Amino acid sequence: MGVYLNPGNMDFKRAINSKIYVDKTELLVFTNNVLMTEQLYISVSRPRRFGKSMAANMLAAYYSRGCDSEELFRGLKIAEDTDFKKHLNRYNVIRLNMQDFLTKAGSAEGMIELIEKKLFREINREFREVDFDPDDFCFALEEIFDQTGIPFIFIIDEWDCVMRVYRDDKAAHTQYLDYLRHLLKDKSYVALVYMTGILPIKKYGQHSALNMFYEYSMMNARPIQEFTGFTEAEVQALCEQYDVSYDRMKKWYDGYLVSGVSVYNPRSVVEAILRGEFDSYWAKTETYEALKVYIQMDRDGLREKTERLIAGETVSVNPLKYQNDMAAFESADDVLTLLIHLGYLTTRREFSKEKFPEIDEGAVDCVIPNSEVRQEFINCIEDGGWENVMDAIRGSNELLRLTIAGDEAAVAAQIARVHQENASILQYNDENSLSCAISLAYYSAKKSYTVVREMPAGKGFADLVFVPDRNCALPAMVVELKWDKSVKTALDQIRKNKYADCLRRFSGEILLVGVNYDKDSKEHSCRIERVRK
């Protein structure tokens, strides 16, 4: 076994031995099925701390020659597959973490030279009796495969480090991508390439140097979407095992919708269980340091869209033109698409063609996924330039108190103040705009409530429903919004359409809240009624 050639199973063994391990070995069923096929090129992109390296270590442990991993995988899901032993420890594996090489070399060119230097040293030691070209790495691999009949599997972690570290160096991007193409594309010695990173494959010019890859990203991970993070069933099992509140876990770390599957941030779930505390653990990653830079870019209404996202709204995004790097931004859509890949945002519905009728497919609705990420957005806007939004957020505790107290005039006045101070984004022309203002004004309610917009209820859809968290003594709230009508109309609609019926699992006091905005007087009004269920 070597460091980079056939690295063995020690890294994966550490994962297995950890207090919390979630079995994702069925991913190997998928990779076994694409070995030595046209689909052998796999590029997996997802945010940091979403288990990319652990999956890479698992593949290395399973495929690497020179070690015996049968006992390690015994009892795991892959061991039940009929092809489990067929591929176990049968391939020459080259396992590379590109970030390590780039850090040591200091340039893309130096990184490539260092990779080949290290690999040649291990190849010379491993294949002493094989006659191969000592001057050209690709030729050497071809000759080794020709004489041994054993193909190579490439497992490449942090593949996109050059694009992230040297964001504006297009020459470095091109050199690096062309090197990977020369090493991997149409080579008989390649049985599988499993490449992980944060970004999808970089596009440049009119083509991609790595167009042979099948990409699995936060935008589309089918058919391996369940391996993107922890699934709901997996998190429920962990919460039951360690006596942790599933409802709180869901609010803090759920929210990522990947090709129809709801997934959790694995790192944060594990940290919350081990530490016994819900907190923003993912915020320690390097990508969070860049969030402020991206949301401060005033491109194509980006600030307005960011404020809507913070308020809890969904925003439509066209991701088709994004070039898959961290520097070439032509529009707000490019920035928001990057934030989806980085994990700051998630898709809510996969396709919304009606939002972009000029394109055939690809438009998505995005939203901030959960409490952990939402807090980081707030941290990024506290430093300045977003004072009106922060004032609304800071005042949201008081607004919730006034609402529960039934102070209708004070509630209306505070909602009006949020509207006036954020008029740049909350220009009212319909109930959707009013909903955005209300969501921002009640921001702090998300700490104690699950806030659902357009919730199916009774004979229609309630504009906003505030469902108290379990073991929370606060009343539930059903809010109906009207534009240029009346609060009486709003409350009549709640009662007539039986919107409170949506609170089937709730027992206690419910506030029926009607809010209206009069376009002529530019005044807000509010009426609050109390019922019990």
C-alpha positions as CSV (number, residue, x, y, z in Angstrom):
1,M,0.0,0.0,0.0
2,G,1.1,3.6,-0.6
3,V,0.1,7.1,0.3
4,Y,-1.6,7.9,-3.0
5,L,-1.5,4.5,-4.9
6,N,-3.7,1.9,-3.3
7,P,-3.9,3.8,0.0
8,G,-5.8,1.1,1.9
9,N,-8.7,1.4,4.3
10,M,-7.4,3.2,7.4
11,D,-9.2,6.5,6.7
12,F,-12.5,4.7,6.2
13,K,-11.9,2.6,9.3
14,R,-11.7,5.8,11.4
15,A,-15.2,6.7,10.1
16,I,-16.6,3.2,11.0
17,N,-15.0,3.4,14.5
18,S,-16.6,6.8,15.2
19,K,-19.4,7.1,17.7
20,I,-21.8,8.2,15.0
21,Y,-21.6,6.6,11.6
22,V,-24.4,6.5,9.0
23,D,-24.1,3.7,6.5
24,K,-23.9,5.1,3.0
25,T,-22.2,2.1,1.5
26,E,-25.0,1.5,-1.0
27,L,-23.3,4.2,-3.1
28,L,-20.9,1.4,-4.0
29,V,-23.7,-0.4,-5.8
30,F,-24.0,2.6,-8.1
31,T,-20.3,2.9,-8.7
32,N,-20.0,-0.9,-9.3
33,N,-22.7,-0.6,-12.0
34,V,-20.8,2.1,-13.9
35,L,-17.4,0.5,-13.7
36,M,-15.8,0.2,-17.2
37,T,-18.9,1.8,-18.9
38,E,-19.5,5.1,-20.7
39,Q,-20.8,6.4,-17.4
40,L,-17.6,5.7,-15.4
41,Y,-16.8,9.5,-15.0
42,I,-18.5,10.7,-11.9
43,S,-18.3,14.3,-10.6
44,V,-20.0,14.9,-7.3
45,S,-20.3,18.5,-6.1
46,R,-21.8,19.5,-2.8
47,P,-21.0,22.0,0.1
48,R,-18.3,21.5,2.6
49,R,-18.9,19.2,5.5
50,F,-21.4,17.2,3.5
51,G,-19.5,13.9,3.6
52,K,-17.5,14.1,0.3
53,S,-14.2,13.0,1.7
54,M,-15.8,10.3,3.8
55,A,-17.4,8.8,0.6
56,A,-14.0,9.1,-1.2
57,N,-12.3,7.2,1.7
58,M,-15.0,4.5,1.5
59,L,-14.4,4.0,-2.2
60,A,-10.6,3.8,-1.7
61,A,-11.1,1.2,1.1
62,Y,-13.4,-0.9,-1.1
63,Y,-11.5,-0.9,-4.3
64,S,-7.8,-0.6,-3.3
65,R,-5.6,-3.6,-4.0
66,G,-3.1,-4.6,-1.3
67,C,-5.5,-4.6,1.6
68,D,-8.3,-6.9,2.8
69,S,-11.5,-4.9,3.5
70,E,-14.0,-7.7,3.7
71,E,-14.2,-7.7,7.5
72,L,-14.4,-3.9,7.5
73,F,-17.5,-3.9,5.3
74,R,-19.1,-6.9,7.0
75,G,-22.5,-5.9,8.4
76,L,-22.8,-2.8,6.2
77,K,-25.4,-2.5,3.5
78,I,-23.0,-3.1,0.6
79,A,-22.1,-6.6,2.0
80,E,-25.6,-7.7,1.2
81,D,-25.2,-6.9,-2.6
82,T,-24.6,-9.9,-4.9
83,D,-21.6,-8.2,-6.5
84,F,-20.0,-7.2,-3.2
85,K,-16.9,-9.5,-3.4
86,K,-16.7,-9.2,-7.2
87,H,-15.1,-5.8,-7.0
88,L,-13.7,-5.8,-3.4
89,N,-10.0,-4.8,-3.4
90,R,-9.5,-5.7,-7.1
91,Y,-8.3,-2.4,-8.6
92,N,-5.3,-0.1,-8.6
93,V,-6.6,3.0,-6.9
94,I,-5.0,6.5,-7.2
95,R,-6.4,8.7,-4.4
96,L,-5.6,12.4,-4.6
97,N,-6.5,15.4,-2.5
98,M,-5.8,18.3,-4.9
99,Q,-5.9,20.9,-2.2
100,D,-3.0,19.3,-0.4
101,F,-0.9,19.3,-3.6
102,L,-1.8,22.9,-4.5
103,T,-1.0,24.1,-1.0
104,K,2.4,22.6,-1.1
105,A,3.2,23.6,-4.7
106,G,1.8,27.1,-4.7
107,S,0.7,27.1,-8.4
108,A,-1.3,25.0,-10.8
109,E,1.8,24.1,-12.8
110,G,3.8,23.2,-9.7
111,M,0.8,21.1,-8.4
112,I,0.8,19.0,-11.6
113,E,4.5,18.4,-11.4
114,L,4.3,17.4,-7.7
115,I,1.5,15.0,-8.3
116,E,3.4,13.2,-11.0
117,K,6.6,13.2,-8.9
118,K,4.9,11.5,-6.0
119,L,2.9,9.0,-8.1
120,F,6.0,8.0,-10.1
121,R,7.8,7.3,-6.8
122,E,5.0,4.9,-5.7
123,I,4.5,3.4,-9.1
124,N,8.3,2.6,-9.4
125,R,8.1,0.8,-6.0
126,E,4.8,-1.0,-6.7
127,F,5.5,-2.2,-10.3
128,R,9.3,-3.0,-10.2
129,E,8.9,-5.9,-12.6
130,V,6.8,-3.9,-15.2
131,D,8.5,-2.2,-18.1
132,F,7.0,1.3,-18.5
133,D,7.9,4.8,-19.7
134,P,9.6,6.6,-16.9
135,D,9.2,10.0,-18.5
136,D,5.4,10.3,-19.3
137,F,2.9,9.5,-16.6
138,C,0.0,8.7,-18.9
139,F,2.1,6.4,-21.1
140,A,3.3,4.7,-17.9
141,L,-0.2,3.9,-16.8
142,E,-1.1,2.6,-20.2
143,E,1.8,0.2,-20.2
144,I,1.2,-0.9,-16.6
145,F,-2.4,-1.7,-17.5
146,D,-1.4,-3.5,-20.7
147,Q,1.0,-5.8,-18.9
148,T,-0.9,-6.4,-15.7
149,G,-4.5,-6.3,-17.0
150,I,-5.6,-4.4,-13.8
151,P,-7.2,-1.0,-14.5
152,F,-7.0,2.1,-12.4
153,I,-9.7,3.9,-10.4
154,F,-9.1,7.6,-9.7
155,I,-10.6,9.1,-6.6
156,I,-10.0,12.9,-6.7
157,D,-11.0,15.0,-3.7
158,E,-11.1,18.9,-3.8
159,W,-10.9,18.7,-7.6
160,D,-12.0,22.4,-7.9
161,C,-9.3,23.9,-5.7
162,V,-7.6,25.7,-8.5
163,M,-10.8,27.5,-9.5
164,R,-11.4,28.5,-5.8
165,V,-7.8,29.5,-4.9
166,Y,-6.9,31.2,-8.2
167,R,-10.4,32.5,-9.1
168,D,-9.3,35.0,-11.8
169,D,-6.4,33.0,-13.3
170,K,-8.0,31.6,-16.5
171,A,-4.7,30.4,-17.7
172,A,-4.3,28.2,-14.6
173,H,-7.9,26.9,-15.0
174,T,-7.2,26.0,-18.6
175,Q,-3.9,24.3,-17.8
176,Y,-5.4,22.3,-15.0
177,L,-8.5,21.2,-16.8
178,D,-6.5,20.2,-19.9
179,Y,-4.2,18.1,-17.7
180,L,-7.2,16.2,-16.2
181,R,-8.6,15.6,-19.6
182,H,-5.3,14.3,-20.9
183,L,-4.9,12.0,-17.8
184,L,-8.5,10.6,-17.7
185,K,-10.4,11.0,-21.0
186,D,-10.7,8.0,-23.3
187,K,-7.9,6.1,-21.5
188,S,-8.2,2.3,-21.5
189,Y,-6.5,2.1,-18.1
190,V,-9.4,4.0,-16.4
191,A,-12.1,1.8,-14.8
192,L,-13.7,4.6,-12.8
193,V,-13.2,8.3,-11.9
194,Y,-14.9,9.6,-8.8
195,M,-14.3,13.3,-8.4
196,T,-15.6,15.5,-5.6
197,G,-15.6,19.3,-5.0
198,I,-17.8,22.2,-4.1
199,L,-18.3,23.4,-7.7
200,P,-19.6,21.7,-10.7
201,I,-17.2,21.3,-13.6
202,K,-15.8,24.5,-14.9
203,K,-16.9,25.7,-18.3
204,Y,-14.7,27.8,-20.4
205,G,-14.9,29.0,-24.0
206,Q,-17.4,27.1,-26.0
207,H,-16.7,23.7,-24.4
208,S,-15.7,21.9,-21.3
209,A,-12.4,20.2,-21.1
210,L,-14.1,17.5,-18.9
211,N,-17.3,17.0,-20.9
212,M,-17.1,13.3,-20.4
213,F,-18.2,13.6,-16.8
214,Y,-21.7,12.9,-15.5
215,E,-22.4,15.5,-12.9
216,Y,-24.3,15.1,-9.6
217,S,-24.8,18.4,-7.8
218,M,-27.1,20.2,-5.4
219,M,-29.1,21.2,-8.4
220,N,-29.5,17.6,-9.7
221,A,-28.1,14.5,-8.0
222,R,-30.3,11.8,-9.5
223,P,-30.0,8.9,-9.0
224,I,-27.6,9.2,-6.0
225,Q,-29.4,12.1,-4.2
226,E,-29.9,10.1,-1.0
227,F,-26.1,10.1,-0.6
228,T,-25.8,13.9,-0.7
229,G,-26.4,14.2,3.1
230,F,-28.3,12.5,5.9
231,T,-31.9,11.7,5.0
232,E,-34.9,12.3,7.2
233,A,-35.1,8.6,8.1
234,E,-31.5,8.5,9.1
235,V,-31.7,11.6,11.2
236,Q,-34.9,10.4,12.9
237,A,-33.1,7.2,13.8
238,L,-30.2,9.1,15.3
239,C,-32.4,11.4,17.3
240,E,-34.2,8.4,18.7
241,Q,-31.0,6.6,19.5
242,Y,-29.4,9.6,21.3
243,D,-32.7,11.1,22.8
244,V,-32.4,14.3,20.8
245,S,-35.4,16.5,19.7
246,Y,-36.1,15.6,16.1
247,D,-38.3,18.7,15.7
248,R,-35.4,21.0,16.7
249,M,-32.9,19.1,14.6
250,K,-35.2,19.5,11.6
251,K,-35.5,23.2,12.1
252,W,-31.8,23.8,12.6
253,Y,-30.3,21.5,9.9
254,D,-32.9,20.3,7.4
255,G,-34.2,22.2,4.4
256,Y,-32.0,21.0,1.6
257,L,-34.1,19.7,-1.2
258,V,-31.9,17.7,-3.6
259,S,-33.7,16.1,-6.6
260,G,-36.9,15.6,-4.5
261,V,-35.1,14.2,-1.4
262,S,-34.9,16.2,1.8
263,V,-31.4,16.0,3.3
264,Y,-29.6,17.4,6.4
265,N,-26.1,18.8,6.8
266,P,-24.2,15.7,8.2
267,R,-21.5,17.6,10.0
268,S,-24.0,19.8,11.9
269,V,-26.2,16.9,12.9
270,V,-23.3,14.9,14.3
271,E,-21.9,18.0,16.2
272,A,-25.3,18.8,17.7
273,I,-25.7,15.2,19.0
274,L,-22.1,14.9,20.3
275,R,-22.1,18.4,22.0
276,G,-25.8,18.2,23.1
277,E,-26.4,21.7,21.8
278,F,-28.0,23.2,18.6
279,D,-25.7,25.8,17.1
280,S,-24.2,26.9,13.8
281,Y,-21.4,24.4,13.4
282,W,-21.1,24.6,9.7
283,A,-20.2,28.3,9.9
284,K,-16.6,27.3,10.7
285,T,-16.0,26.3,7.1
286,E,-14.1,28.6,4.7
287,T,-17.1,29.1,2.4
288,Y,-18.9,31.1,5.0
289,E,-16.1,33.7,5.0
290,A,-17.1,34.5,1.4
291,L,-20.9,34.9,1.9
292,K,-20.7,38.6,2.8
293,V,-18.7,39.3,-0.4
294,Y,-21.3,37.6,-2.6
295,I,-24.4,39.1,-1.1
296,Q,-22.9,42.6,-1.2
297,M,-22.6,42.4,-5.0
298,D,-25.2,44.9,-6.3
299,R,-26.0,43.0,-9.6
300,D,-29.3,42.8,-11.2
301,G,-31.4,43.4,-8.1
302,L,-29.3,41.0,-6.0
303,R,-29.7,43.1,-2.8
304,E,-33.5,43.0,-3.2
305,K,-33.5,39.3,-3.7
306,T,-31.2,38.8,-0.7
307,E,-33.5,40.8,1.5
308,R,-36.5,38.7,0.3
309,L,-34.6,35.5,1.1
310,I,-33.8,36.7,4.6
311,A,-37.5,37.5,5.0
312,G,-38.2,33.9,4.2
313,E,-39.4,34.4,0.7
314,T,-38.5,32.1,-2.3
315,V,-36.6,33.7,-5.2
316,S,-36.6,32.4,-8.8
317,V,-33.2,31.7,-10.3
318,N,-32.1,30.9,-13.8
319,P,-28.9,28.8,-13.3
320,L,-28.2,27.9,-17.0
321,K,-25.7,30.6,-17.7
322,Y,-23.5,30.2,-14.6
323,Q,-20.0,29.3,-15.6
324,N,-19.2,27.2,-12.5
325,D,-16.5,29.3,-11.0
326,M,-16.3,31.8,-8.2
327,A,-15.4,34.9,-10.2
328,A,-17.3,35.2,-13.4
329,F,-20.6,36.7,-12.3
330,E,-22.8,38.4,-15.0
331,S,-26.0,38.6,-13.1
332,A,-27.8,38.0,-9.8
333,D,-28.7,34.6,-11.1
334,D,-25.0,33.6,-11.3
335,V,-24.4,34.6,-7.7
336,L,-27.5,32.9,-6.4
337,T,-26.6,29.7,-8.3
338,L,-23.2,29.7,-6.7
339,L,-24.8,30.1,-3.3
340,I,-26.9,27.0,-4.0
341,H,-23.8,25.0,-4.8
342,L,-22.1,26.3,-1.7
343,G,-25.1,25.4,0.5
344,Y,-26.2,28.8,1.5
345,L,-29.4,28.3,-0.5
346,T,-31.4,25.4,-1.6
347,T,-33.9,24.7,-4.3
348,R,-37.5,24.6,-3.2
349,R,-39.1,23.4,-6.5
350,E,-36.9,21.8,-9.1
351,F,-38.4,23.5,-12.2
352,S,-40.6,26.6,-12.6
353,K,-40.8,27.2,-16.3
354,E,-43.6,29.7,-15.8
355,K,-41.1,32.0,-14.1
356,F,-38.8,31.9,-17.2
357,P,-41.0,31.3,-20.2
358,E,-38.2,32.2,-22.6
359,I,-36.2,29.1,-21.6
360,D,-37.3,25.4,-22.0
361,E,-36.2,24.2,-18.5
362,G,-33.9,24.8,-15.7
363,A,-35.4,27.7,-13.7
364,V,-35.6,27.0,-10.0
365,D,-37.0,28.6,-6.9
366,C,-34.5,29.0,-4.1
367,V,-34.7,29.7,-0.4
368,I,-32.5,29.8,2.7
369,P,-32.7,26.2,4.0
370,N,-32.7,26.3,7.8
371,S,-32.0,28.2,11.0
372,E,-28.2,27.5,10.9
373,V,-27.7,29.1,7.5
374,R,-30.2,31.9,8.2
375,Q,-28.2,33.0,11.2
376,E,-25.1,33.3,9.0
377,F,-26.9,35.6,6.6
378,I,-27.8,37.8,9.6
379,N,-24.2,37.8,10.8
380,C,-23.1,39.0,7.4
381,I,-25.5,41.9,7.2
382,E,-24.9,43.2,10.7
383,D,-21.7,45.0,9.8
384,G,-23.3,47.8,7.9
385,G,-25.3,48.8,4.8
386,W,-28.3,46.8,5.8
387,E,-29.5,48.9,8.8
388,N,-33.2,49.0,7.8
389,V,-33.4,45.2,7.5
390,M,-31.5,44.7,10.9
391,D,-33.9,47.3,12.5
392,A,-36.8,45.2,11.4
393,I,-35.3,42.0,12.7
394,R,-34.3,43.5,16.0
395,G,-37.9,44.8,16.4
396,S,-39.5,41.5,15.5
397,N,-39.4,40.3,19.1
398,E,-41.5,43.2,20.2
399,L,-43.9,42.8,17.3
400,L,-44.5,39.2,18.3
401,R,-45.1,40.3,21.9
402,L,-47.6,43.0,20.8
403,T,-49.4,40.5,18.6
404,I,-49.8,38.0,21.4
405,A,-51.0,40.8,23.7
406,G,-53.6,41.7,21.1
407,D,-52.4,45.3,20.6
408,E,-53.8,45.9,17.1
409,A,-52.8,49.5,16.7
410,A,-49.3,48.9,17.8
411,V,-49.0,45.9,15.5
412,A,-50.2,47.9,12.6
413,A,-47.8,50.7,13.4
414,Q,-44.8,48.4,13.6
415,I,-45.6,46.7,10.3
416,A,-46.0,50.1,8.7
417,R,-42.6,51.1,10.0
418,V,-41.0,48.0,8.5
419,H,-42.7,48.8,5.2
420,Q,-41.6,52.4,5.2
421,E,-38.0,51.7,6.2
422,N,-37.6,49.0,3.6
423,A,-39.6,50.6,0.8
424,S,-36.8,49.8,-1.7
425,I,-37.9,46.2,-1.7
426,L,-41.4,46.2,-0.2
427,Q,-43.2,48.4,-2.7
428,Y,-46.7,47.1,-2.3
429,N,-48.7,46.2,-5.3
430,D,-50.2,42.9,-4.2
431,E,-50.6,40.6,-1.3
432,N,-47.3,38.8,-2.1
433,S,-45.4,42.0,-1.4
434,L,-47.3,42.5,1.8
435,S,-46.4,38.9,2.8
436,C,-42.7,39.7,2.4
437,A,-43.1,42.7,4.7
438,I,-44.9,40.6,7.3
439,S,-42.3,37.8,7.1
440,L,-39.5,40.3,7.7
441,A,-41.4,42.0,10.5
442,Y,-42.0,38.7,12.3
443,Y,-38.5,37.4,11.7
444,S,-37.7,36.3,15.3
445,A,-40.9,34.2,15.4
446,K,-38.9,31.6,13.5
447,K,-37.1,30.8,16.8
448,S,-40.3,29.4,18.3
449,Y,-42.5,28.8,15.4
450,T,-42.5,27.0,12.1
451,V,-43.8,29.6,9.7
452,V,-45.5,28.3,6.6
453,R,-46.6,30.4,3.7
454,E,-49.6,29.5,1.5
455,M,-50.4,26.5,3.8
456,P,-53.2,24.2,2.5
457,A,-56.0,24.8,5.0
458,G,-59.8,24.2,4.9
459,K,-61.1,25.4,1.6
460,G,-58.0,27.2,0.4
461,F,-54.6,28.4,1.3
462,A,-53.8,30.4,4.4
463,D,-51.3,33.2,3.7
464,L,-49.2,32.7,6.8
465,V,-49.5,30.1,9.5
466,F,-47.3,30.2,12.6
467,V,-47.2,26.7,14.2
468,P,-45.6,26.7,17.7
469,D,-42.7,24.3,18.2
470,R,-43.4,21.3,20.4
471,N,-43.4,22.1,24.2
472,C,-43.8,25.8,23.3
473,A,-46.5,27.6,25.3
474,L,-47.1,30.3,22.7
475,P,-50.4,30.5,20.7
476,A,-50.6,29.5,17.1
477,M,-51.4,32.2,14.5
478,V,-53.2,32.2,11.2
479,V,-52.5,35.4,9.3
480,E,-54.5,36.6,6.3
481,L,-53.2,39.5,4.3
482,K,-55.3,41.9,2.2
483,W,-54.3,44.7,-0.1
484,D,-56.7,47.6,-0.4
485,K,-59.6,45.8,1.2
486,S,-60.2,45.5,4.9
487,V,-59.2,43.6,8.0
488,K,-62.8,42.4,8.3
489,T,-62.6,40.8,4.9
490,A,-59.4,39.1,6.0
491,L,-60.9,37.6,9.2
492,D,-64.1,36.6,7.4
493,Q,-62.0,34.7,4.9
494,I,-60.2,32.9,7.7
495,R,-63.4,31.8,9.3
496,K,-65.4,31.0,6.1
497,N,-62.6,28.9,4.6
498,K,-61.8,27.3,8.0
499,Y,-58.1,28.0,7.7
500,A,-57.5,27.1,11.4
501,D,-58.3,23.5,10.4
502,C,-54.7,23.2,9.1
503,L,-53.6,23.1,12.8
504,R,-54.7,19.5,13.2
505,R,-52.0,18.6,15.7
506,F,-52.2,21.7,17.7
507,S,-54.3,22.1,20.8
508,G,-54.6,25.5,22.5
509,E,-55.1,29.2,21.7
510,I,-55.1,30.4,18.1
511,L,-54.8,34.0,17.0
512,L,-56.6,34.9,13.9
513,V,-54.8,37.9,12.5
514,G,-56.0,40.1,9.6
515,V,-53.7,42.7,8.1
516,N,-54.7,45.2,5.4
517,Y,-52.8,47.9,3.5
518,D,-54.7,50.8,2.0
519,K,-53.0,52.0,-1.2
520,D,-54.6,55.5,-1.0
521,S,-54.0,56.3,2.6
522,K,-50.8,54.2,2.7
523,E,-51.9,52.9,6.1
524,H,-51.9,49.5,7.6
525,S,-54.6,48.1,9.8
526,C,-54.8,45.0,11.9
527,R,-57.4,43.0,13.7
528,I,-56.8,40.1,16.1
529,E,-59.3,37.5,17.3
530,R,-58.7,34.7,19.7
531,V,-60.2,31.2,19.4
532,R,-59.4,27.9,21.1
533,K,-58.9,24.5,19.6
